[in-house]
Amino acid sequence: MALRFIGIDPDTDEKNCPRVWVDDEKKELVFQGWKAGEELEDEVRSTGPLPDYEAVVRIPVRMVHILREACDAIEHPDVVR
C-alpha cells in the first residue's frame, strides 16, 4: 500500500484527529475520523445496509478543502502540488 498523507483537521492538537490520505496504488481515499454513534449508524441504515466490515466516520466541514485536495490528488496524480 502506498499511502500519501494529504492533511489533518486544522483545528486539532495533532493527536487523535481526523486525517485524510490517498492510496495511489488502489486509487482510493482513506479517512480517519470520529466513530459514528448508534443514532447516526441507524440513520445511515435507513438508506441501506451497513455491513459489519464497513464503518461510518464523521469528518468536520472545516476539512472540506483537504477533501478537495485529496480528490484532486487521486484524479490527477501527475499534477505536482
VOZAKOL-999472 format. One record per atom (N, C-alpha, C): atom name; residue number from 1; residue in one letter; x, y, z. Coordinates in nm, 2 decimals. Each point is the difference from the previous one (the first is absolute). Example, Ala and Ser with C-alpha at 12.3 -4.5 7.8 and 13.67 -1.06 7.14 Angstrom:
% VOZAKOL-999472
<site a="N" k="1" r="A" c1="1.32" c2="-0.57" c3="0.78"/>
<site a="CA" k="1" r="A" c1="-0.09" c2="0.12" c3="0.00"/>
<site a="C" k="1" r="A" c1="0.09" c2="0.12" c3="0.00"/>
<site a="N" k="2" r="S" c1="-0.04" c2="0.11" c3="-0.07"/>
<site a="CA" k="2" r="S" c1="0.09" c2="0.11" c3="0.00"/>
<site a="C" k="2" r="S" c1="-0.08" c2="0.11" c3="0.08"/>
//
This chain:
% VOZAKOL-999472
<site a="N" k="1" r="M" c1="0.08" c2="-0.12" c3="0.00"/>
<site a="CA" k="1" r="M" c1="-0.08" c2="0.12" c3="0.00"/>
<site a="C" k="1" r="M" c1="0.09" c2="0.12" c3="0.00"/>
<site a="N" k="2" r="A" c1="-0.04" c2="0.10" c3="-0.08"/>
<site a="CA" k="2" r="A" c1="0.08" c2="0.13" c3="-0.01"/>
<site a="C" k="2" r="A" c1="-0.09" c2="0.11" c3="0.05"/>
<site a="N" k="3" r="L" c1="-0.01" c2="0.02" c3="0.13"/>
<site a="CA" k="3" r="L" c1="-0.08" c2="0.11" c3="0.05"/>
<site a="C" k="3" r="L" c1="0.08" c2="0.13" c3="-0.01"/>
<site a="N" k="4" r="R" c1="-0.07" c2="0.10" c3="-0.05"/>
<site a="CA" k="4" r="R" c1="0.06" c2="0.14" c3="-0.01"/>
<site a="C" k="4" r="R" c1="-0.09" c2="0.09" c3="0.09"/>
<site a="N" k="5" r="F" c1="0.06" c2="0.05" c3="0.10"/>
<site a="CA" k="5" r="F" c1="-0.07" c2="0.09" c3="0.10"/>
<site a="C" k="5" r="F" c1="-0.04" c2="0.13" c3="-0.07"/>
<site a="N" k="6" r="I" c1="-0.12" c2="0.04" c3="0.01"/>
<site a="CA" k="6" r="I" c1="-0.05" c2="0.12" c3="-0.06"/>
<site a="C" k="6" r="I" c1="-0.02" c2="0.11" c3="0.10"/>
<site a="N" k="7" r="G" c1="-0.07" c2="-0.03" c3="0.11"/>
<site a="CA" k="7" r="G" c1="-0.02" c2="0.10" c3="0.10"/>
<site a="C" k="7" r="G" c1="-0.06" c2="-0.04" c3="0.13"/>
<site a="N" k="8" r="I" c1="0.00" c2="0.09" c3="0.10"/>
<site a="CA" k="8" r="I" c1="-0.06" c2="-0.03" c3="0.13"/>
<site a="C" k="8" r="I" c1="-0.09" c2="0.11" c3="0.03"/>
<site a="N" k="9" r="D" c1="-0.10" c2="-0.03" c3="0.09"/>
<site a="CA" k="9" r="D" c1="-0.09" c2="0.10" c3="0.05"/>
<site a="C" k="9" r="D" c1="0.08" c2="0.13" c3="0.05"/>
<site a="N" k="10" r="P" c1="-0.03" c2="0.11" c3="-0.06"/>
<site a="CA" k="10" r="P" c1="0.08" c2="0.12" c3="0.03"/>
<site a="C" k="10" r="P" c1="-0.03" c2="0.05" c3="0.15"/>
<site a="N" k="11" r="D" c1="-0.10" c2="-0.04" c3="0.06"/>
<site a="CA" k="11" r="D" c1="-0.03" c2="0.04" c3="0.14"/>
<site a="C" k="11" r="D" c1="0.03" c2="-0.11" c3="0.10"/>
<site a="N" k="12" r="T" c1="0.11" c2="-0.07" c3="-0.03"/>
<site a="CA" k="12" r="T" c1="0.04" c2="-0.12" c3="0.08"/>
<site a="C" k="12" r="T" c1="0.12" c2="0.03" c3="0.09"/>
<site a="N" k="13" r="D" c1="0.01" c2="-0.09" c3="0.10"/>
<site a="CA" k="13" r="D" c1="0.13" c2="0.00" c3="0.08"/>
<site a="C" k="13" r="D" c1="0.10" c2="-0.10" c3="-0.06"/>
<site a="N" k="14" r="E" c1="-0.04" c2="-0.06" c3="-0.11"/>
<site a="CA" k="14" r="E" c1="0.09" c2="-0.10" c3="-0.08"/>
<site a="C" k="14" r="E" c1="0.02" c2="-0.13" c3="0.07"/>
<site a="N" k="15" r="K" c1="-0.09" c2="-0.04" c3="0.09"/>
<site a="CA" k="15" r="K" c1="0.01" c2="-0.13" c3="0.07"/>
<site a="C" k="15" r="K" c1="-0.10" c2="-0.09" c3="-0.07"/>
<site a="N" k="16" r="N" c1="-0.12" c2="-0.01" c3="0.04"/>
<site a="CA" k="16" r="N" c1="-0.10" c2="-0.09" c3="-0.05"/>
<site a="C" k="16" r="N" c1="-0.11" c2="0.09" c3="-0.07"/>
<site a="N" k="17" r="C" c1="0.02" c2="0.01" c3="-0.13"/>
<site a="CA" k="17" r="C" c1="-0.09" c2="0.10" c3="-0.07"/>
<site a="C" k="17" r="C" c1="-0.02" c2="-0.05" c3="-0.14"/>
<site a="N" k="18" r="P" c1="-0.10" c2="0.06" c3="-0.07"/>
<site a="CA" k="18" r="P" c1="-0.02" c2="-0.03" c3="-0.14"/>
<site a="C" k="18" r="P" c1="0.12" c2="0.03" c3="-0.09"/>
<site a="N" k="19" r="R" c1="0.02" c2="-0.10" c3="-0.09"/>
<site a="CA" k="19" r="R" c1="0.11" c2="0.01" c3="-0.10"/>
<site a="C" k="19" r="R" c1="-0.04" c2="-0.05" c3="-0.13"/>
<site a="N" k="20" r="V" c1="0.06" c2="0.03" c3="-0.11"/>
<site a="CA" k="20" r="V" c1="-0.03" c2="-0.05" c3="-0.13"/>
<site a="C" k="20" r="V" c1="0.13" c2="-0.04" c3="-0.07"/>
<site a="N" k="21" r="W" c1="-0.01" c2="-0.11" c3="-0.07"/>
<site a="CA" k="21" r="W" c1="0.11" c2="-0.06" c3="-0.08"/>
<site a="C" k="21" r="W" c1="-0.06" c2="-0.03" c3="-0.14"/>
<site a="N" k="22" r="V" c1="0.09" c2="-0.02" c3="-0.09"/>
<site a="CA" k="22" r="V" c1="-0.03" c2="-0.06" c3="-0.13"/>
<site a="C" k="22" r="V" c1="0.08" c2="-0.13" c3="-0.02"/>
<site a="N" k="23" r="D" c1="-0.06" c2="-0.10" c3="-0.04"/>
<site a="CA" k="23" r="D" c1="0.07" c2="-0.13" c3="-0.03"/>
<site a="C" k="23" r="D" c1="0.02" c2="0.00" c3="-0.15"/>
<site a="N" k="24" r="D" c1="0.12" c2="0.04" c3="-0.04"/>
<site a="CA" k="24" r="D" c1="0.03" c2="0.01" c3="-0.15"/>
<site a="C" k="24" r="D" c1="-0.01" c2="-0.13" c3="-0.07"/>
<site a="N" k="25" r="E" c1="0.03" c2="-0.11" c3="0.06"/>
<site a="CA" k="25" r="E" c1="-0.01" c2="-0.13" c3="-0.07"/>
<site a="C" k="25" r="E" c1="-0.14" c2="-0.04" c3="-0.02"/>
<site a="N" k="26" r="K" c1="-0.08" c2="0.00" c3="0.10"/>
<site a="CA" k="26" r="K" c1="-0.14" c2="-0.04" c3="-0.01"/>
<site a="C" k="26" r="K" c1="-0.10" c2="0.11" c3="-0.05"/>
<site a="N" k="27" r="K" c1="0.05" c2="0.12" c3="-0.01"/>
<site a="CA" k="27" r="K" c1="-0.08" c2="0.11" c3="-0.05"/>
<site a="C" k="27" r="K" c1="-0.12" c2="0.02" c3="0.10"/>
<site a="N" k="28" r="E" c1="0.03" c2="0.01" c3="0.13"/>
<site a="CA" k="28" r="E" c1="-0.10" c2="0.02" c3="0.10"/>
<site a="C" k="28" r="E" c1="0.03" c2="0.11" c3="0.09"/>
<site a="N" k="29" r="L" c1="-0.10" c2="0.07" c3="0.06"/>
<site a="CA" k="29" r="L" c1="0.02" c2="0.09" c3="0.11"/>
<site a="C" k="29" r="L" c1="-0.01" c2="-0.07" c3="0.13"/>
<site a="N" k="30" r="V" c1="0.08" c2="0.03" c3="0.10"/>
<site a="CA" k="30" r="V" c1="0.00" c2="-0.06" c3="0.13"/>
<site a="C" k="30" r="V" c1="-0.02" c2="0.10" c3="0.10"/>
<site a="N" k="31" r="F" c1="-0.10" c2="-0.02" c3="0.09"/>
<site a="CA" k="31" r="F" c1="-0.04" c2="0.09" c3="0.10"/>
<site a="C" k="31" r="F" c1="0.02" c2="-0.05" c3="0.14"/>
<site a="N" k="32" r="Q" c1="0.05" c2="0.09" c3="0.09"/>
<site a="CA" k="32" r="Q" c1="-0.01" c2="-0.03" c3="0.14"/>
<site a="C" k="32" r="Q" c1="-0.09" c2="0.11" c3="0.06"/>
<site a="N" k="33" r="G" c1="-0.10" c2="-0.04" c3="0.07"/>
<site a="CA" k="33" r="G" c1="-0.10" c2="0.09" c3="0.06"/>
<site a="C" k="33" r="G" c1="-0.05" c2="-0.05" c3="0.13"/>
<site a="N" k="34" r="W" c1="-0.10" c2="0.08" c3="0.05"/>
<site a="CA" k="34" r="W" c1="-0.06" c2="-0.05" c3="0.12"/>
<site a="C" k="34" r="W" c1="-0.11" c2="-0.11" c3="-0.03"/>
<site a="N" k="35" r="K" c1="0.00" c2="-0.10" c3="0.08"/>
<site a="CA" k="35" r="K" c1="-0.10" c2="-0.10" c3="-0.02"/>
<site a="C" k="35" r="K" c1="-0.14" c2="0.05" c3="0.02"/>
<site a="N" k="36" r="A" c1="-0.09" c2="-0.05" c3="-0.09"/>
<site a="CA" k="36" r="A" c1="-0.14" c2="0.04" c3="0.01"/>
<site a="C" k="36" r="A" c1="-0.06" c2="-0.07" c3="0.12"/>
<site a="N" k="37" r="G" c1="-0.09" c2="0.06" c3="0.06"/>
<site a="CA" k="37" r="G" c1="-0.08" c2="-0.06" c3="0.11"/>
<site a="C" k="37" r="G" c1="-0.11" c2="-0.08" c3="-0.06"/>
<site a="N" k="38" r="E" c1="-0.07" c2="-0.07" c3="0.09"/>
<site a="CA" k="38" r="E" c1="-0.11" c2="-0.09" c3="-0.04"/>
<site a="C" k="38" r="E" c1="-0.11" c2="0.08" c3="-0.08"/>
<site a="N" k="39" r="E" c1="-0.03" c2="0.12" c3="0.05"/>
<site a="CA" k="39" r="E" c1="-0.11" c2="0.07" c3="-0.06"/>
<site a="C" k="39" r="E" c1="0.04" c2="0.04" c3="-0.15"/>
<site a="N" k="40" r="L" c1="0.12" c2="0.04" c3="-0.02"/>
<site a="CA" k="40" r="L" c1="0.04" c2="0.03" c3="-0.14"/>
<site a="C" k="40" r="L" c1="0.00" c2="-0.13" c3="-0.08"/>
<site a="N" k="41" r="E" c1="0.06" c2="-0.11" c3="0.05"/>
<site a="CA" k="41" r="E" c1="0.00" c2="-0.12" c3="-0.07"/>
<site a="C" k="41" r="E" c1="-0.14" c2="-0.05" c3="-0.04"/>
<site a="N" k="42" r="D" c1="-0.09" c2="0.02" c3="0.10"/>
<site a="CA" k="42" r="D" c1="-0.14" c2="-0.04" c3="-0.03"/>
<site a="C" k="42" r="D" c1="-0.06" c2="0.09" c3="-0.12"/>
<site a="N" k="43" r="E" c1="0.03" c2="0.12" c3="0.00"/>
<site a="CA" k="43" r="E" c1="-0.04" c2="0.09" c3="-0.10"/>
<site a="C" k="43" r="E" c1="0.06" c2="-0.04" c3="-0.14"/>
<site a="N" k="44" r="V" c1="0.13" c2="-0.04" c3="0.00"/>
<site a="CA" k="44" r="V" c1="0.06" c2="-0.05" c3="-0.12"/>
<site a="C" k="44" r="V" c1="-0.07" c2="-0.13" c3="-0.05"/>
<site a="N" k="45" r="R" c1="-0.03" c2="-0.09" c3="0.09"/>
<site a="CA" k="45" r="R" c1="-0.06" c2="-0.12" c3="-0.03"/>
<site a="C" k="45" r="R" c1="-0.14" c2="0.02" c3="-0.06"/>
<site a="N" k="46" r="S" c1="-0.06" c2="0.11" c3="0.03"/>
<site a="CA" k="46" r="S" c1="-0.14" c2="0.03" c3="-0.06"/>
<site a="C" k="46" r="S" c1="0.01" c2="0.02" c3="-0.15"/>
<site a="N" k="47" r="T" c1="0.12" c2="0.03" c3="-0.05"/>
<site a="CA" k="47" r="T" c1="0.02" c2="0.01" c3="-0.15"/>
<site a="C" k="47" r="T" c1="0.06" c2="-0.12" c3="-0.06"/>
<site a="N" k="48" r="G" c1="0.04" c2="-0.10" c3="0.08"/>
<site a="CA" k="48" r="G" c1="0.06" c2="-0.12" c3="-0.06"/>
<site a="C" k="48" r="G" c1="0.08" c2="-0.07" c3="0.11"/>
<site a="N" k="49" r="P" c1="0.05" c2="-0.12" c3="-0.03"/>
<site a="CA" k="49" r="P" c1="0.07" c2="-0.08" c3="0.10"/>
<site a="C" k="49" r="P" c1="0.13" c2="0.06" c3="0.04"/>
<site a="N" k="50" r="L" c1="0.04" c2="-0.04" c3="0.12"/>
<site a="CA" k="50" r="L" c1="0.13" c2="0.04" c3="0.05"/>
<site a="C" k="50" r="L" c1="0.07" c2="-0.13" c3="0.04"/>
<site a="N" k="51" r="P" c1="0.07" c2="-0.07" c3="-0.09"/>
<site a="CA" k="51" r="P" c1="0.07" c2="-0.13" c3="0.04"/>
<site a="C" k="51" r="P" c1="0.10" c2="0.02" c3="0.11"/>
<site a="N" k="52" r="D" c1="0.02" c2="-0.11" c3="0.07"/>
<site a="CA" k="52" r="D" c1="0.10" c2="0.00" c3="0.11"/>
<site a="C" k="52" r="D" c1="0.14" c2="0.04" c3="-0.04"/>
<site a="N" k="53" r="Y" c1="0.03" c2="-0.02" c3="-0.13"/>
<site a="CA" k="53" r="Y" c1="0.14" c2="0.03" c3="-0.04"/>
<site a="C" k="53" r="Y" c1="0.01" c2="0.15" c3="-0.05"/>
<site a="N" k="54" r="E" c1="-0.10" c2="0.08" c3="0.02"/>
<site a="CA" k="54" r="E" c1="0.00" c2="0.14" c3="-0.04"/>
<site a="C" k="54" r="E" c1="-0.02" c2="0.09" c3="0.12"/>
<site a="N" k="55" r="A" c1="0.04" c2="0.12" c3="-0.01"/>
<site a="CA" k="55" r="A" c1="-0.02" c2="0.09" c3="0.12"/>
<site a="C" k="55" r="A" c1="-0.05" c2="0.14" c3="-0.05"/>
<site a="N" k="56" r="V" c1="-0.06" c2="0.07" c3="0.09"/>
<site a="CA" k="56" r="V" c1="-0.04" c2="0.14" c3="-0.03"/>
<site a="C" k="56" r="V" c1="0.09" c2="0.09" c3="0.09"/>
<site a="N" k="57" r="V" c1="0.07" c2="0.09" c3="-0.06"/>
<site a="CA" k="57" r="V" c1="0.08" c2="0.10" c3="0.07"/>
<site a="C" k="57" r="V" c1="-0.05" c2="0.14" c3="-0.03"/>
<site a="N" k="58" r="R" c1="0.03" c2="0.09" c3="0.09"/>
<site a="CA" k="58" r="R" c1="-0.04" c2="0.14" c3="-0.01"/>
<site a="C" k="58" r="R" c1="0.12" c2="0.08" c3="-0.03"/>
<site a="N" k="59" r="I" c1="-0.01" c2="0.09" c3="-0.10"/>
<site a="CA" k="59" r="I" c1="0.11" c2="0.09" c3="-0.03"/>
<site a="C" k="59" r="I" c1="-0.06" c2="0.14" c3="0.00"/>
<site a="N" k="60" r="P" c1="0.06" c2="0.10" c3="0.07"/>
<site a="CA" k="60" r="P" c1="-0.05" c2="0.13" c3="0.02"/>
<site a="C" k="60" r="P" c1="0.00" c2="0.08" c3="-0.13"/>
<site a="N" k="61" r="V" c1="-0.09" c2="0.09" c3="-0.02"/>
<site a="CA" k="61" r="V" c1="-0.01" c2="0.09" c3="-0.12"/>
<site a="C" k="61" r="V" c1="0.13" c2="0.08" c3="-0.02"/>
<site a="N" k="62" r="R" c1="0.07" c2="0.03" c3="0.11"/>
<site a="CA" k="62" r="R" c1="0.12" c2="0.08" c3="-0.01"/>
<site a="C" k="62" r="R" c1="0.11" c2="-0.07" c3="-0.08"/>
<site a="N" k="63" r="M" c1="-0.02" c2="-0.13" c3="-0.03"/>
<site a="CA" k="63" r="M" c1="0.09" c2="-0.08" c3="-0.08"/>
<site a="C" k="63" r="M" c1="-0.03" c2="-0.01" c3="-0.14"/>
<site a="N" k="64" r="V" c1="-0.11" c2="0.07" c3="-0.05"/>
<site a="CA" k="64" r="V" c1="-0.04" c2="-0.01" c3="-0.14"/>
<site a="C" k="64" r="V" c1="0.12" c2="0.03" c3="-0.09"/>
<site a="N" k="65" r="H" c1="0.08" c2="0.10" c3="0.02"/>
<site a="CA" k="65" r="H" c1="0.11" c2="0.03" c3="-0.09"/>
<site a="C" k="65" r="H" c1="0.10" c2="-0.11" c3="0.00"/>
<site a="N" k="66" r="I" c1="0.01" c2="-0.08" c3="0.10"/>
<site a="CA" k="66" r="I" c1="0.10" c2="-0.11" c3="0.00"/>
<site a="C" k="66" r="I" c1="-0.06" c2="-0.11" c3="-0.08"/>
<site a="N" k="67" r="L" c1="-0.14" c2="-0.02" c3="0.01"/>
<site a="CA" k="67" r="L" c1="-0.06" c2="-0.11" c3="-0.08"/>
<site a="C" k="67" r="L" c1="0.01" c2="0.04" c3="-0.15"/>
<site a="N" k="68" r="R" c1="-0.02" c2="0.12" c3="-0.03"/>
<site a="CA" k="68" r="R" c1="0.01" c2="0.04" c3="-0.14"/>
<site a="C" k="68" r="R" c1="0.15" c2="-0.02" c3="-0.05"/>
<site a="N" k="69" r="E" c1="0.09" c2="0.03" c3="0.08"/>
<site a="CA" k="69" r="E" c1="0.14" c2="-0.03" c3="-0.04"/>
<site a="C" k="69" r="E" c1="0.03" c2="-0.15" c3="-0.02"/>
<site a="N" k="70" r="A" c1="-0.06" c2="-0.08" c3="0.09"/>
<site a="CA" k="70" r="A" c1="0.01" c2="-0.15" c3="-0.02"/>
<site a="C" k="70" r="A" c1="-0.06" c2="-0.04" c3="-0.12"/>
<site a="N" k="71" r="C" c1="-0.12" c2="0.05" c3="-0.03"/>
<site a="CA" k="71" r="C" c1="-0.07" c2="-0.04" c3="-0.13"/>
<site a="C" k="71" r="C" c1="0.08" c2="0.04" c3="-0.12"/>
<site a="N" k="72" r="D" c1="0.06" c2="0.12" c3="0.00"/>
<site a="CA" k="72" r="D" c1="0.08" c2="0.05" c3="-0.11"/>
<site a="C" k="72" r="D" c1="0.13" c2="-0.09" c3="-0.01"/>
<site a="N" k="73" r="A" c1="0.06" c2="-0.04" c3="0.11"/>
<site a="CA" k="73" r="A" c1="0.12" c2="-0.08" c3="0.00"/>
<site a="C" k="73" r="A" c1="-0.02" c2="-0.14" c3="-0.06"/>
<site a="N" k="74" r="I" c1="-0.12" c2="-0.05" c3="0.03"/>
<site a="CA" k="74" r="I" c1="-0.02" c2="-0.14" c3="-0.05"/>
<site a="C" k="74" r="I" c1="-0.05" c2="0.00" c3="-0.15"/>
<site a="N" k="75" r="E" c1="-0.07" c2="0.11" c3="-0.04"/>
<site a="CA" k="75" r="E" c1="-0.05" c2="0.01" c3="-0.13"/>
<site a="C" k="75" r="E" c1="0.12" c2="0.05" c3="-0.10"/>
<site a="N" k="76" r="H" c1="0.09" c2="0.07" c3="0.05"/>
<site a="CA" k="76" r="H" c1="0.11" c2="0.06" c3="-0.08"/>
<site a="C" k="76" r="H" c1="0.13" c2="-0.02" c3="0.07"/>
<site a="N" k="77" r="P" c1="0.05" c2="-0.12" c3="0.01"/>
<site a="CA" k="77" r="P" c1="0.12" c2="-0.03" c3="0.07"/>
<site a="C" k="77" r="P" c1="0.12" c2="0.06" c3="-0.07"/>
<site a="N" k="78" r="D" c1="-0.01" c2="0.03" c3="-0.13"/>
<site a="CA" k="78" r="D" c1="0.11" c2="0.06" c3="-0.07"/>
<site a="C" k="78" r="D" c1="0.03" c2="0.14" c3="0.03"/>
<site a="N" k="79" r="V" c1="-0.10" c2="0.07" c3="0.07"/>
<site a="CA" k="79" r="V" c1="0.02" c2="0.14" c3="0.03"/>
<site a="C" k="79" r="V" c1="0.07" c2="0.01" c3="0.13"/>
<site a="N" k="80" r="V" c1="0.11" c2="0.06" c3="0.00"/>
<site a="CA" k="80" r="V" c1="0.08" c2="0.02" c3="0.13"/>
<site a="C" k="80" r="V" c1="-0.05" c2="0.12" c3="0.08"/>
<site a="N" k="81" r="R" c1="-0.02" c2="-0.02" c3="0.13"/>
<site a="CA" k="81" r="R" c1="-0.05" c2="0.10" c3="0.08"/>
<site a="C" k="81" r="R" c1="0.11" c2="0.06" c3="0.09"/>
//
